[in-house]
Amino acid sequence: MVGARAKKGKRYYGRSRERRRRLAPWLILLAILLLAVPVVLRVPDVVQRALHPLRYEDQIRAAAAENGLEPAFVAGVIYVESRYDPDVRSSQGAYGLMQVLPQTATFISERSGITGDYRDPGTNVRMGAWYLSYLLGRYDGNEALALAAYNSGEGQVDSWLAEGRSLPEGIPFEETRDYVTNAAEARDTYAEIYGSNLDRDAR
C-alpha cells in the first residue's frame, strides 16, 4: 500500500514538473511582453518627434515671448517654412528658418528695431516672429489671414479681401491654401508633442 502511494506520488510529481517545464517558455514570453509594453507605447511619440524635429527652442521661446506669440505657433511655421534647416534658401531669395526675404528683413528692421544679419538663425527667428505678430495685429488676430499674408504677402491678401473673397477657403492660390492649413496643423502637432511652450524634453 505504501509502495503504491509512493509510486503514485512520484507520477504526480513527474507530471507537475513536466507542466512547469512546458509553462516556462510561455511565462518567459509573457515577462518579455510586459517589459516591452512601455517601449511599444512610446513608439508613436518617438516617430512623431522624428517627423517633427525641434531645434532652436530657446530662441523660439524668447522670440515668441517678445512678440506675444505661442511658441508652438512659431515652431509650426518654422517646420512648414524650412523643416528646421537654417541655411535653406528659396527660389525667391527667402532665407533661413523662417524664410525671410531680404526686403522683408529691411522692413522688419525699420519697424521693429531688430538689427543683425537676417541669415543668422537667432535673428531670423526674431524677425519672423515679429512679422507674424505684426500680421496678426494687421488682420485683427485672424490667424488664417496672417499666415496667408506671411506666405503670399499683405498686398495679395488685401486684394482678395477687396474682391469679397471668403478667406481662407476662397484663397485662389493652392500653395497658399495648403500653407495656411499645414502651418495650423504643424502648430497643433508641436503643441501636442512638445507642449504649447515647447517646454517638454525635446531630446
C-alpha positions in Angstrom: 0.0 0.0 0.0 2.7 2.4 1.0 4.7 1.4 -2.1 1.7 2.1 -4.3 1.2 5.5 -2.8 4.9 6.3 -3.2 4.7 5.4 -6.9 1.5 7.5 -7.3 3.3 10.4 -5.6 6.3 10.1 -8.0 4.0 10.0 -11.0 2.1 13.2 -9.8 5.4 14.9 -9.1 6.6 14.0 -12.5 3.5 15.3 -14.2 3.7 18.6 -12.2 7.4 19.1 -13.1 6.5 18.4 -16.8 3.7 21.0 -16.6 6.1 23.6 -15.2 8.6 22.8 -17.9 6.0 23.4 -20.6 4.8 26.6 -19.0 8.2 28.1 -18.5 8.7 29.4 -22.1 5.2 30.9 -22.0 6.0 32.6 -18.7 9.2 34.0 -20.1 7.4 35.2 -23.2 4.8 36.9 -21.0 7.5 38.6 -19.0 9.2 39.9 -22.2 5.9 41.2 -23.5 5.2 43.0 -20.2 8.6 44.6 -20.3 8.1 45.7 -23.9 4.7 47.4 -23.3 6.2 50.7 -22.2 8.6 50.8 -25.2 5.8 50.0 -27.6 3.6 52.7 -26.1 6.4 55.2 -26.7 6.9 54.4 -30.4 4.2 56.8 -31.7 5.8 59.6 -29.7 9.3 58.7 -31.0 8.0 58.6 -34.5 6.3 62.0 -34.2 9.4 63.6 -32.8 11.4 62.1 -35.7 9.0 63.5 -38.2 8.6 66.9 -36.4 12.1 67.8 -35.0 12.6 70.7 -32.7 15.7 72.8 -32.6 16.5 76.4 -31.5 13.7 76.1 -28.9 15.3 78.7 -26.6 15.4 81.2 -29.4 11.9 80.4 -30.4 10.6 80.8 -26.9 12.4 84.1 -26.5 11.1 85.5 -29.8 7.6 84.3 -29.1 7.6 85.9 -25.7 8.9 89.1 -27.1 6.1 89.2 -29.6 3.2 87.8 -27.6 3.0 84.6 -29.6 2.6 80.9 -28.6 6.0 79.2 -29.1 4.3 76.2 -30.7 2.8 78.5 -33.3 6.3 79.9 -34.3 7.7 76.3 -34.2 4.9 75.2 -36.6 5.7 78.0 -39.1 9.4 77.1 -39.0 8.5 73.5 -39.7 6.5 74.4 -42.8 8.9 77.0 -44.0 12.3 75.3 -43.6 12.0 71.9 -41.8 14.4 73.5 -39.3 17.2 73.9 -41.9 18.9 77.2 -41.0 20.6 77.5 -44.4 17.7 76.8 -46.8 17.1 79.4 -49.5 14.0 79.6 -51.7 13.9 80.4 -55.4 12.6 83.8 -54.5 15.5 84.5 -52.2 13.9 83.9 -48.8 16.4 82.6 -46.4 16.7 80.7 -43.1 14.4 79.0 -40.6 11.5 81.4 -41.2 12.3 82.1 -44.8 12.7 85.9 -44.5 13.1 87.8 -47.8 15.8 90.5 -47.9 13.3 93.3 -48.5 11.1 91.9 -45.7 14.1 91.9 -43.4 14.7 95.6 -44.2 11.0 96.4 -43.5 11.1 94.4 -40.2 14.3 96.1 -39.1 13.0 99.6 -39.8 9.7 98.9 -37.9 10.9 96.8 -35.0 14.5 97.9 -34.4 15.8 94.3 -34.7 19.3 94.5 -36.0 21.7 91.9 -37.2 22.1 89.6 -40.2 18.7 88.2 -41.1 20.5 85.0 -42.2 21.6 84.3 -38.6 19.2 81.7 -37.1 18.6 83.7 -33.9 18.0 87.0 -35.8 15.9 85.1 -38.4 13.6 83.7 -35.8 13.2 87.1 -34.1 12.4 88.8 -37.4 10.0 86.1 -38.4 8.2 86.1 -35.1 7.9 89.9 -35.1 6.4 89.8 -38.6 3.9 87.1 -37.6 2.8 89.3 -34.7 2.6 92.3 -37.0 0.4 90.5 -39.4 -1.8 89.2 -36.7 -2.3 92.7 -35.5 -2.9 94.0 -39.0 -5.7 91.4 -39.6 -7.3 91.7 -36.2 -5.9 88.4 -34.8 -7.1 86.3 -37.7 -4.5 83.6 -37.8 -5.5 82.3 -41.3 -5.2 85.8 -42.8 -1.8 86.3 -41.1 -0.5 83.0 -42.4 -1.8 83.7 -45.9 0.0 87.1 -45.8 3.2 85.5 -44.4 3.1 83.2 -47.4 1.8 85.4 -50.2 2.2 89.0 -49.0 0.0 91.6 -47.5 -0.9 93.1 -50.8 -2.2 89.8 -52.1 -4.4 89.2 -49.1 -5.7 92.7 -49.2 -6.7 92.3 -52.9 -8.5 89.0 -52.1 -10.4 90.7 -49.3 -11.3 93.7 -51.5 -12.7 91.2 -54.0 -15.0 89.9 -51.3 -13.5 86.5 -51.1 -14.2 84.3 -48.1 -10.8 83.5 -46.7 -9.1 81.2 -46.2 -11.5 79.0 -48.2 -11.5 81.4 -51.1 -7.7 81.8 -51.5 -7.2 81.3 -55.2 -3.6 80.0 -54.8 -3.4 76.3 -53.9 0.0 76.8 -52.4 -1.2 79.4 -50.0 -4.3 77.5 -49.1 -2.2 74.5 -48.3 0.3 76.6 -46.4 -2.4 78.0 -44.1 -3.7 74.5 -43.4 -0.3 72.9 -43.0 1.0 75.7 -40.7 -2.0 75.4 -38.4 -1.7 71.6 -38.3 2.0 71.9 -37.6 1.3 74.3 -34.7 -1.2 71.8 -33.2 1.3 68.9 -33.7 4.2 70.8 -32.0 1.9 71.7 -29.1 0.8 68.1 -28.7 4.4 66.7 -28.8 6.4 69.3 -27.0 3.8 71.5 -25.3 2.5 74.9 -26.3 5.5 76.5 -24.7 7.9 73.8 -26.1 9.0 73.0 -22.5 8.7 69.3 -22.7 12.0 67.5 -23.2 12.9 67.8 -26.9 15.8 65.4 -26.8 
